[in-house]
Amino acid sequence: MNQKSTTSMLVQRFKVYCLASRPWSFSASFTGVLLGSALAWKFQSQLNLVLFLATTVAVLAVHSAGNLVNTYYDFINHFDTEKSDDLTLVKGLMSPAETARCIASFYVVGVMAFVIILALSPVKNEQLLIGLFTTGVLSSFLYTGGLGLKYVAMGDVLIVLTFGPLTSLFAYVILTGEISLWVPAYAIPIAVATEAILHG
């Protein structure tokens, strides 16, 4: 196999991985990061571009992993069919094992970005930041993995709490080093809009 063929094959696999991560859904989590960052600027005049970018990478990586967890468990549990929206595994574009490796890779990227955040954030209570990040990671997994909250009519609750309040507060704490209960309140419209899109 020549170099051109190898490059073409790698590009094709990269496209498959990108589409499997459902990039069109990223606005749900990125909007929360933008809101938290805007509130950090409004209330504390704090906006560190490196921290903002690291936060964005961490949140989008965990979101991508969560999307692939959803793909994996919907397929394993026989919920996905030829009529489903997500045909990644149904059509064999990726294997379950390949999907699991992608999930792990996205979580690793998220953790690496979080390590940068811990090193640069002004937050004094690192346990708070670790708790928020861990909650986000668990939420992305437990939606369909583990407890499978989506399958027992608890997925909507998780979505409302995660996409909006959690991501906004996460970004705010990272940039300011402080916690504010006003931030989740500001994020309610984002959470409601995300929930409406999910039902749509």
C-alpha positions, -999 to 999 in steps of 0.1 A, spaced: 0 0 0 15 33 -11 17 65 10 -12 82 -9 -35 52 -3 -26 51 34 -32 89 38 -65 86 20 -76 57 43 -66 77 74 -86 107 62 -116 85 56 -113 70 91 -109 105 106 -141 115 88 -160 85 102 -148 93 138 -158 129 134 -193 121 122 -197 94 149 -189 120 176 -220 140 163 -203 175 160 -237 190 153 -246 185 189 -217 204 203 -236 237 205 -254 221 235 -223 220 256 -203 248 240 -231 273 247 -228 265 284 -190 272 282 -197 305 264 -223 315 290 -200 307 320 -172 326 304 -194 356 297 -206 356 333 -170 354 345 -162 385 325 -194 403 336 -191 396 373 -153 392 379 -137 407 347 -119 374 343 -112 359 309 -81 339 303 -80 327 266 -58 297 273 -82 285 301 -112 292 279 -97 270 251 -87 242 275 -122 243 290 -137 241 255 -115 211 246 -123 193 279 -161 198 276 -162 189 239 -140 158 244 -163 146 272 -194 154 251 -179 134 222 -172 105 244 -207 106 258 -222 106 223 -201 75 214 -211 58 246 -247 64 235 -240 50 201 -223 19 217 -249 11 242 -279 17 219 -264 -8 195 -254 -33 222 -289 -31 237 -305 -35 203 -322 -1 202 -306 11 170 -320 -3 138 -318 6 101 -344 33 108 -324 50 136 -307 83 133 -273 70 143 -262 42 119 -225 42 128 -226 6 142 -257 -6 124 -240 0 90 -206 -12 103 -189 21 98 -171 14 130 -169 -18 151 -180 -19 187 -143 -24 198 -133 6 176 -160 27 192 -149 17 227 -113 28 218 -126 61 205 -146 66 237 -114 60 258 -94 83 236 -119 112 239 -120 107 277 -81 108 278 -81 141 258 -107 155 282 -85 145 312 -54 160 296 -72 193 290 -84 192 326 -49 188 339 -40 220 321 -70 236 336 -59 226 371 -25 240 366 -37 274 353 -70 280 370 -71 305 400 -94 282 419 -82 275 454 -106 246 461 -93 220 436 -117 194 450 -146 215 438 -132 217 402 -124 180 402 -159 173 415 -175 193 387 -154 176 360 -160 141 374 -197 148 375 -196 158 338 -177 127 329 -201 105 349 -231 122 333 -217 116 298 -213 79 306 -243 71 327 -268 85 302 -267 52 284 -238 33 300 -237 18 334 -270 27 350 -284 37 316 -305 65 329 -319 71 294 -335 37 295 -353 43 328 -368 77 319 -342 97 338 -321 108 308 -340 140 305 -332 150 340 -295 144 334 -296 164 301 -312 194 318 -287 194 346 -256 188 325 -262 209 294 -265 244 308 -261 245 346 -231 222 350 -211 233 319 -217 270 327 -207 266 363 -177 246 353 -164 273 330 -172 301 355 -154 284 384 -124 277 361 -120 313 351 -129 330 384 -118 305 410 -151 311 427 -185 295 427 -218 314 421 -253 300 424 -265 326 400 -247 309 371 -269 278 370 -300 301 371 -287 320 341 -282 286 323 -318 274 327 -329 288 292 -300 269 276 -310 237 294 -346 240 283 -336 247 247 -313 217 247 -341 195 261 -365 208 234 -339 199 207 -335 164 222 -373 158 221 -374 173 186 
